[in-house]
Amino acid sequence: MNIVDLHVHSNKSDGSLTPSQLVHLAVEKGLSAFALTDHDTTDGIAEAVDAAKNLPEDIHLEVIPGIELSTEYEGKDIHILGLYIQYDTPYFKEQIKSFTDSRLNRNRKMCANLQRAGIDISYEKLIEAFPESVITRAHYARYLLNHGYVKSMQEAFERYLGDHSEYFVPREKLTPQQAVAFILKANGIPILAHPILYHMSDERLDALTAKLAEAGLIGLEAIYSTYSNVEEWKIRKLADKYNLCLSGGSDFHGAAKPSLELATGYGKLVIPEDILINLKKRKGI
């Protein structure tokens, strides 16, 4: 059985491996396809596609151009995946630049807040520490840990980076519906990422899914590294209710999520290629 992984991060956002390294790891794991879905950026896609093209002729690996967009819904951070996006069009590039500018402004404000807390940090120092990356809170946590301000990534979030910390600065975000519309306009497949992780009541998650289905959502991430059997069943049932396709991914980050592996998650993850085939059929690819 061929397997795929439709939710993967590189060092262009908050993963630890380069896009080229991901391609070679995907081959080692026996994947027939994987989606590079970095946070709010497509900077790594061209490198990954080129690396796959240069594999030996007897090895066939599809690199799916993707993205993971951060949105906000009723005070929660909701992520929308986009698969098969046309990432090199002027429209798409312009919109991504606006997301990047918004993130940059937020990061400069957060650095100023942390400086007032006595931390020797600046946006320039973050970029120096994590070159060519889209800076996320995970990068802040790693920076604080590496410089001895905290003893763990968890402590960094609890003391300095959590949503309710006095140092945190929220970023202007799309609504989930806007993200779905954006991905559709880029001719992509919009998917609600890891819905279980939002810790919403069944009623709220149902309401969100209904709104997104009406906006054009195509899939739900029903197979995911941390799901229990009951949780997977719950999302599969929700997908059936709204006639949505299933999707699945490890949410691989490399060293940023120790012991979580590409393709297999924490050891039991299996995403059959039929999942991808069904998504492509729904989109007409």
C-alpha positions as CSV (number, residue, x, y, z in Angstrom):
1,M,0.0,0.0,0.0
2,N,1.3,3.4,-0.9
3,I,1.3,6.0,1.8
4,V,1.3,9.8,1.9
5,D,1.8,12.7,4.3
6,L,-0.2,15.8,3.7
7,H,1.0,18.1,6.5
8,V,4.8,18.7,6.7
9,H,7.0,21.6,7.8
10,S,10.5,22.6,6.7
11,N,13.0,25.1,8.1
12,K,11.4,27.8,6.0
13,S,8.9,28.1,8.8
14,D,9.3,26.3,12.1
15,G,10.7,22.9,11.1
16,S,14.3,21.8,11.4
17,L,15.0,20.1,8.0
18,T,15.6,21.9,4.7
19,P,13.1,21.2,1.9
20,S,15.7,19.1,0.1
21,Q,16.3,17.0,3.3
22,L,12.6,16.4,3.6
23,V,12.5,15.0,0.1
24,H,15.2,12.5,0.8
25,L,13.6,11.6,4.2
26,A,10.3,11.0,2.4
27,V,12.0,8.6,0.1
28,E,13.5,6.8,3.1
29,K,10.1,6.5,4.6
30,G,8.6,5.1,1.5
31,L,6.2,7.9,0.8
32,S,4.6,8.3,-2.7
33,A,3.7,12.0,-2.0
34,F,4.0,14.6,0.7
35,A,2.7,18.2,1.0
36,L,5.1,20.9,2.1
37,T,2.8,23.1,4.2
38,D,4.9,25.7,5.9
39,H,3.3,28.4,8.0
40,D,2.2,31.4,5.9
41,T,5.0,30.9,3.4
42,T,5.8,28.9,0.2
43,D,9.5,29.7,0.1
44,G,10.6,26.1,0.3
45,I,8.4,24.6,-2.4
46,A,10.7,25.3,-5.4
47,E,13.6,23.7,-3.6
48,A,11.6,20.6,-2.7
49,V,10.2,20.2,-6.2
50,D,13.7,20.5,-7.7
51,A,15.1,17.9,-5.3
52,A,12.3,15.5,-6.2
53,K,13.0,16.0,-9.9
54,N,16.6,15.0,-9.3
55,L,15.9,11.7,-7.7
56,P,16.9,8.5,-9.5
57,E,14.5,7.6,-12.3
58,D,13.2,4.6,-10.5
59,I,12.0,6.6,-7.5
60,H,8.7,8.5,-7.8
61,L,7.8,11.1,-5.2
62,E,5.2,13.8,-5.6
63,V,5.9,17.1,-3.8
64,I,2.6,18.8,-3.3
65,P,2.8,22.6,-3.1
66,G,1.0,23.6,0.1
67,I,0.7,26.2,2.9
68,E,-0.7,26.4,6.4
69,L,-2.5,29.6,7.1
70,S,-3.1,31.0,10.6
71,T,-6.6,32.3,11.1
72,E,-8.8,33.4,14.1
73,Y,-12.3,32.2,15.0
74,E,-14.0,33.2,18.2
75,G,-10.7,33.9,19.9
76,K,-9.1,30.6,18.8
77,D,-6.1,30.1,16.5
78,I,-7.5,28.0,13.6
79,H,-5.2,26.6,10.9
80,I,-6.3,26.1,7.3
81,L,-4.1,23.9,5.0
82,G,-4.0,24.6,1.3
83,L,-2.9,21.8,-1.1
84,Y,-1.9,22.1,-4.8
85,I,-1.9,25.9,-4.6
86,Q,-0.7,27.9,-7.5
87,Y,2.0,29.7,-5.4
88,D,3.8,31.5,-8.2
89,T,1.0,33.7,-9.4
90,P,1.2,37.5,-8.8
91,Y,-2.1,37.4,-6.8
92,F,-0.8,34.7,-4.5
93,K,2.6,36.4,-4.0
94,E,1.0,39.7,-3.2
95,Q,-1.3,38.2,-0.6
96,I,1.5,36.3,1.1
97,K,3.6,39.5,1.3
98,S,0.8,41.1,3.2
99,F,0.8,38.2,5.6
100,T,4.5,38.4,6.0
101,D,4.4,42.2,6.7
102,S,1.8,41.7,9.4
103,R,3.9,39.0,11.0
104,L,7.0,41.2,10.8
105,N,5.2,44.1,12.6
106,R,4.0,41.7,15.3
107,N,7.5,40.2,15.8
108,R,9.1,43.7,16.3
109,K,6.5,44.5,18.9
110,M,7.0,41.2,20.8
111,C,10.8,41.7,20.8
112,A,10.3,45.2,22.3
113,N,8.1,43.7,25.0
114,L,10.6,41.0,25.8
115,Q,13.4,43.6,25.9
116,R,11.5,45.4,28.6
117,A,11.4,42.1,30.6
118,G,15.2,42.1,30.5
119,I,15.8,39.7,27.6
120,D,18.5,40.5,25.1
121,I,16.5,39.9,22.0
122,S,15.7,41.7,18.8
123,Y,14.1,40.8,15.5
124,E,17.5,41.0,13.8
125,K,18.9,38.5,16.3
126,L,16.1,36.1,15.7
127,I,16.7,36.3,12.0
128,E,20.4,35.7,12.6
129,A,19.6,32.7,14.8
130,F,17.0,31.3,12.3
131,P,18.0,32.4,8.9
132,E,15.5,32.2,6.0
133,S,12.7,31.2,8.4
134,V,9.2,32.6,8.9
135,I,9.6,33.5,12.6
136,T,6.9,31.9,14.8
137,R,6.5,31.6,18.6
138,A,8.4,28.3,18.4
139,H,11.5,30.3,17.3
140,Y,11.2,32.7,20.2
141,A,10.9,29.7,22.6
142,R,14.0,28.1,21.1
143,Y,15.9,31.4,21.3
144,L,15.0,31.8,25.0
145,L,16.0,28.2,25.7
146,N,19.3,28.5,23.9
147,H,20.2,31.7,25.7
148,G,19.4,30.4,29.2
149,Y,16.3,32.4,29.9
150,V,14.1,29.3,30.4
151,K,14.8,25.6,31.0
152,S,12.3,24.3,28.5
153,M,10.2,25.2,25.5
154,Q,7.1,24.8,27.6
155,E,8.4,27.3,30.2
156,A,9.0,29.8,27.4
157,F,5.4,29.6,26.4
158,E,4.1,29.7,29.9
159,R,6.1,32.7,31.0
160,Y,6.6,34.8,27.9
161,L,4.8,33.6,24.7
162,G,1.4,32.2,25.6
163,D,-1.8,34.0,24.4
164,H,-2.4,35.4,27.9
165,S,1.2,36.5,28.6
166,E,1.8,40.2,29.1
167,Y,4.5,40.0,26.4
168,F,2.4,38.4,23.7
169,V,1.3,40.5,20.7
170,P,-1.5,39.0,18.6
171,R,-1.1,39.3,14.8
172,E,-3.9,40.5,12.5
173,K,-5.3,37.3,11.1
174,L,-7.7,36.2,8.4
175,T,-10.9,34.5,9.3
176,P,-11.1,30.8,8.5
177,Q,-13.6,31.6,5.7
178,Q,-11.2,34.2,4.2
179,A,-8.4,31.6,4.2
180,V,-10.6,29.1,2.5
181,A,-11.6,31.7,-0.2
182,F,-7.9,32.6,-0.6
183,I,-6.8,29.0,-1.2
184,L,-9.7,28.4,-3.6
185,K,-8.7,31.5,-5.6
186,A,-5.2,30.0,-5.7
187,N,-6.8,26.9,-7.2
188,G,-5.9,24.9,-4.2
189,I,-7.7,22.4,-1.9
190,P,-8.6,24.0,1.5
191,I,-8.5,21.7,4.5
192,L,-9.3,22.3,8.2
193,A,-6.1,21.2,10.0
194,H,-6.2,19.1,13.2
195,P,-9.6,20.1,14.4
196,I,-9.3,18.1,17.6
197,L,-6.5,20.3,18.8
198,Y,-8.8,23.3,19.1
199,H,-10.5,21.7,22.1
200,M,-13.9,23.0,21.0
201,S,-17.2,21.5,22.1
202,D,-18.9,19.3,19.6
203,E,-21.4,22.0,18.9
204,R,-18.8,24.7,18.2
205,L,-16.8,22.5,16.0
206,D,-19.9,21.4,14.1
207,A,-20.8,25.1,13.6
208,L,-17.3,26.0,12.4
209,T,-17.3,23.1,10.0
210,A,-20.7,24.0,8.6
211,K,-19.6,27.6,8.0
212,L,-16.4,26.5,6.3
213,A,-18.2,23.9,4.1
214,E,-20.5,26.7,2.9
215,A,-17.4,28.8,2.1
216,G,-16.0,26.0,0.0
217,L,-13.9,23.8,2.4
218,I,-13.0,20.5,0.7
219,G,-11.5,18.4,3.5
220,L,-11.0,17.7,7.2
221,E,-7.7,16.5,8.7
222,A,-9.2,13.3,10.1
223,I,-5.9,11.3,10.4
224,Y,-3.3,12.9,12.6
225,S,-0.4,12.0,14.7
226,T,-2.0,12.7,18.1
227,Y,-5.5,11.4,17.5
228,S,-7.0,8.5,19.4
229,N,-9.2,6.1,17.6
230,V,-12.3,7.8,19.0
231,E,-11.1,11.2,17.9
232,E,-10.4,10.0,14.4
233,W,-13.9,8.5,14.3
234,K,-15.4,11.8,15.4
235,I,-13.8,13.7,12.6
236,R,-14.6,11.1,10.0
237,K,-18.2,11.3,11.1
238,L,-18.2,15.1,10.9
239,A,-16.7,14.9,7.4
240,D,-19.5,12.6,6.3
241,K,-22.1,14.9,7.7
242,Y,-20.9,17.8,5.5
243,N,-19.8,15.7,2.5
244,L,-16.1,16.6,3.0
245,C,-13.1,14.6,2.0
246,L,-10.7,13.2,4.5
247,S,-7.1,14.4,4.8
248,G,-4.2,13.3,6.9
249,G,-0.8,14.4,8.0
250,S,1.9,13.9,10.6
251,D,2.5,17.6,11.2
252,F,6.2,16.8,11.0
253,H,8.6,19.5,12.3
254,G,11.8,17.5,12.8
255,A,13.8,18.4,15.9
256,A,11.1,20.9,17.0
257,K,8.8,18.0,17.8
258,P,11.1,15.2,19.0
259,S,9.9,11.6,18.4
260,L,7.3,12.7,15.9
261,E,8.3,11.1,12.6
262,L,7.5,11.9,9.0
263,A,4.9,9.5,7.6
264,T,4.4,7.6,10.8
265,G,3.8,10.3,13.5
266,Y,4.4,8.7,16.9
267,G,4.6,5.3,15.3
268,K,1.0,4.3,14.4
269,L,0.1,6.8,11.8
270,V,-0.9,5.5,8.4
271,I,-2.2,7.7,5.6
272,P,-3.2,5.6,2.6
273,E,-2.7,7.1,-0.9
274,D,-6.5,6.8,-1.4
275,I,-6.9,9.8,0.8
276,L,-4.9,11.9,-1.7
277,I,-6.6,10.3,-4.7
278,N,-10.0,11.3,-3.3
279,L,-9.0,14.9,-2.6
280,K,-7.7,15.2,-6.2
281,K,-10.9,13.7,-7.6
282,R,-13.0,16.2,-5.7
283,K,-10.9,19.1,-7.0
284,G,-10.7,17.7,-10.5
285,I,-7.0,17.2,-10.6
